[in-house]
Amino acid sequence: MKRLTGIFAALLLSTSFAAAEPFRLIITDLETPLVPNSVMDLAEKEGYFEREGVEVELVRVQQTPSALAALQAGEGEMANISTDSLLLLVAQGSDDLRAVTSPNKSLPFLIASKEDIATPADLAGKSFGIGRPGSVDHSLSVRVLKKYDVDVDSIDMVALGQPNQRGQALVAGQIDATTMSIGVWSAIPDTTGLHVLINQDDYYNAAPVVSKVNIVTTKVLEERRDDVKKVIAALIKASRDFASDPAVWVAAMEKARPDVEKSTLESLSKAFAGSWSTNGGLSKDELEYTANVYYEGEDFKDARKVELSEWADFSVIDEVLAEIGTDDKLDPVTR
């Protein structure tokens, strides 16, 4: 009897140890970012993961290549990476990676311009700052402007590099308009004579490219599916809280980023009001649009065209939404 008791105790200890293994989420922000992707940090800091019954450990790396390397080396169970990198990997033969959610699907791009450019149509004959020909900001902005019936060929596209450099050029009057993130716009000390010509919600609606997704391996999806569900549920619930009351995000960010002025956080929270992934961030229509946009780029010139089923799995999100319901106001669900 003592022998059996000892074996039973050992099994209990073994089970407890396995259950206690944290779910490691690899992210590419070294500190809580000033964008909706902050939801992953804040879900951990504000107890959303804990309330779902999963212990999450954030693994911080720099940029997508490091996140992919960490995931493939078994140093995490889920990674937040750029969608184009996932598509390229799958096109090159990787068959064990799946996007299961997108906590922050859109780049927070907007188009800022001189104040006398009142409408997008007024950009005809003007100068427009871009990173480089064919860059993401360039290709997306061309799509956005065409949605506004702007004759893009009449615009002088000026290659200037990074968004902050383009912002400086706009402030200095060297260009008439440019694309930048809401963060870069908010950081400009004096925007006198400038204004937001196309805000980030309208920009995304005109070019709904899902820029980042959270991926897992098929092995993790099989072996830790319940934990994947809990992580996604926590991210959705946090996103819904931040969407329904921007002050909740501001309060959480004040603790996470005491270096940022509350007024800046309040301004950003209003700008992000329509950007939260309140249904998990994966829409069939948006993902197919995203793939089509990337395949028009130089990086995909010789790449095999992949099917959506090869790189995205809706089943986990759908199980979560079946339990907690769907938000009808934001983040459309298409299958």
N, C-alpha and C positions, 0 to 999 in steps of 0.2 A: 504493500500500500504506500509505503514511504517512497519507494522507487517510482511508482506511478504519479504520486504527488509531485515529485521532483521533475519528472518529464513534463507534467501539465504546467508547472510553474515556468519551466524553460520555454515552453511554447507560448505562454502568455507574454513573457518578456520579449520573445522574438517578434510576436505580433505587434506589441506596443511599440517596439523600435521601428518596425516597418511603417506603422501608422504615423509615427512621429517624424518621419523623413519629410523635410520641407519641400514644397513645390517651388522650384527656382525659376524666377522670371527674369530673363535677360533683357535689359533696357539700354538704350544708347544715350542716355542723359546722365551726366555726372552729378547733377543736382536737379531738384524739381524744376521742370521747365515752365516757362510762362505761356503755355499753350494747352489745349485740351489733353494732350498726351500726359499731362500732370496727373490725370486720373489714376494712373498705375501707382505712382508714388503715394498719392493721397488715399487710395483704397487701402494701402498698407498702413500708412500713418494714422488714419482715422478709424481703423478697425473693421472695415468692410469685409476683408478676407476672413478675419477671425470670426465674424458673425456668421459667415457661410460655412465655417467649420474646416477651413483649410489654412495651414501655416505657409505663408508665402515669404520667400527670401528673394530680395532684389539683388541681381547681379549686374553691376554697372560696368559697361565697356564703352569704347569710343567707336561709333559708326557701325554701319551694317556689316562690313566684312568681319569685324571682331565678334559681333553678335552671332553670325553664322558659324564662325569657327568654334565659338564656345558651345553652341548647341550641338554641332556635329561631333565635338569632343566629349559630349556627355556632361558638360558643366552646367546644364540647365535643362528644364523641361519645356519651356516656352520662350520664344524670342520675338521682340518687336523689331521688324526689319523693313526695308524699302520694298515696295511691291515689284518694282522692275528687277531687283536682284533675285527675288524668288522666281519670277518668270524666266529669267535667263538660266538659272540653275535647272529648272524643270526642262526647259528647251534643250539644255545640254545633257540631259539624261538622268537627273535626280528624280526618283519616283517615290520618295518616302517623306516629302514635306507637304504640309497642308496649312493653308490659312484658315483659322477658326474664328477670328474676331478682328475688329479694327477699332481700338479705343479712340483713335484720333485719325480719321480717314483722310481728312483734307489738309493740305498745306494752307496755312492761314494767309494766303496771298490776297492782296488788294492792289488796285491801280491808283496811284496818287499823281496829281498833276498840278500845274499852275492854276490859279483860281479862275483865270479868264477862259480856261477850257471848260465850258459848262456841261457839255455832253460828250460822250465818246465820239460822236460824229465830228466834233471840233478838232480831233486829233489829226485829221487829214492835213498833210503838208508839214506836220510838226515832228520833232525829234523824240524818240522813245528809247530809254535806256534798257539794255538787256545784259544778261551775264555774258553770253557768247552766242553766236548763231547755232541754233539747234539745242540750246540748253533748255532745261525743264521750264524755267520762267518764260523763255522766248516762245517755245512751242505752245504752252498752255495759253499765254496771253494772246497769241495769234488766234487761237480757237475762240477765246472769250470775245475779242474785238469783232470777229466775224459774226458772232451771235448778235452783236449790236449793229450789224450791217455796216461796219466800218470798212472802208477800202484800205486794207492793210498795205497794199503795194504803194500807197501814197505816203506812207509813214517812213521817216528816216530812222532805221533801227541802228542804235549806237551801242557797240559792245563796251561795257565798262566794268565787268567783273561782279564782285559780291554785292548783295543787297545794300549793305551799309555804304559802299562806295557809290552805288547808284543813288541812294538817298542823299548823300552829300552833294552829288552833282545836281540833283533836283533843287536842293536848297540854294546852291550857288547860282542857279539860273542857267546852268550849262546844257540842260535838257528840259523838255517841256513836260514829260511824264515818264513814269517807270512803274514796274511791278516790284513790290516789296512785301515783307510779312507785316502783320499788324504790330508785332514786337518792334520792328525797325521803325515803323511809323510812330509808335508811342514814344520811342526814345529820342525822337528829334526834338531838341529843346524849344525851337520856335518855328511853328508852321505858318506864320503870317504869309499871306500871298499864295498859300497852297491849300489843297483840299483833297478829300478822298473822292475820286471820280467813280470808281466801282468798288463797293465794299466786299469783304471776304465772302459773305453769304451769296451775293449775286455772282461773284467770280466763280465760286464752286458750282453753283447751279448752272452756269454757262459751260463749265468744263469739269464735270464730276469725276475727276481722277482720284482714285483711292491711293494715296501716296505711301501709306505704311499699313502693315498688317501684323498681327501676332500669329506666329506659326508654331506648330508642334510636329514632331515626327509621327509617322503612323504607329510606331512602337509605343510612344507615350499615349497616343489616342486610344490604343488598345488596352494598355496596362494601367493607365491612370485617368481614364475617361471621367470618372466621378469628380476627381480633383480639377480637371479641365473645365467641367461644367460649373463647379463652385467658383473658380476664378472668373469665368465669364459672367456669371450671375452677379458677383461682387462688383465688377467693372460696370455692368449695366445699371445696377442700383445706385452706384456712386454718380454715374453720368446723369441719371434721372434727377437725383437730388440737386446737382449743380445746375441742371437745366431749369428746374422748377423754381429755384431760388438762388440767383447769382451770389447772394451774400454768404451762402454756405461755402461756396468755392473760395471767396475772398477770405473768410475766417480761417479755413484750412490752409490757404496759401500764406497767410500772415505768420502762421506757426512754422511752415516749411521754409519760407523765404523771408525772414525778418529784414533782409537787406533791401527789399523792394517797398517803395512807398505804397501806402494803402490806396491812395488816389489812383495810382497806376493800375493796381489790381482791380479796383472798382471799374475803371475804364475798360480793361481787358475783359472782365466778366460780362459786361454788356455786349462787347463785340463777339464773344463766344456763345451768346445766348442760343443761337441756332445751330451750333456746330457739334453738340454732344452726341455720342453714339448711344442713343437711348434704347436701341434695339440690337446692339452688338456690332453695327457698322458694316455688315456684309450684305450687299444687295447684288443680285445677279446682274441686273441692268448696269449698275455702276462698275462692277468688276469687268464685265465684258467691254464696256466703253474704255476702261482703263487699259486693258490689254491691247485694244485696237490702237489707242494713242501711242503706247510704247512701241508697238510693232512698226509704227511709221518712222521711228527714230533710227539713227545711224547704228546704235549698239545692237539693234535687232535685225540688221539688214540681211544676214545669212542665217538667222535663227529659225528653228522649226516652230511652226505655229502650234501652240499647245491648247488643249481643250480645258475649259473651266474646271471640269471634274478632276483634272490632273493636279491642280494646285489649290483648290478651295474645297472645304467641307462645311456645309451648312447645318449638318445634322445636330451638332452640339448646341448651337445657338437656338435651333428650332425646339429642341427639348427644353431648354431654359425658358424660352418665350411661352411654351405651352404651360409652364408652371406659374410664371409670374405675369403673364399677359403682355400685350404689345402696346407700345406708345404710338398713338395715331398722329401726334403733332410733329415729331421730328424723325429723322433717320428711316426713310421708307424701306419696307421689307418686300423685296421682289424675289421670286424663285423661278 
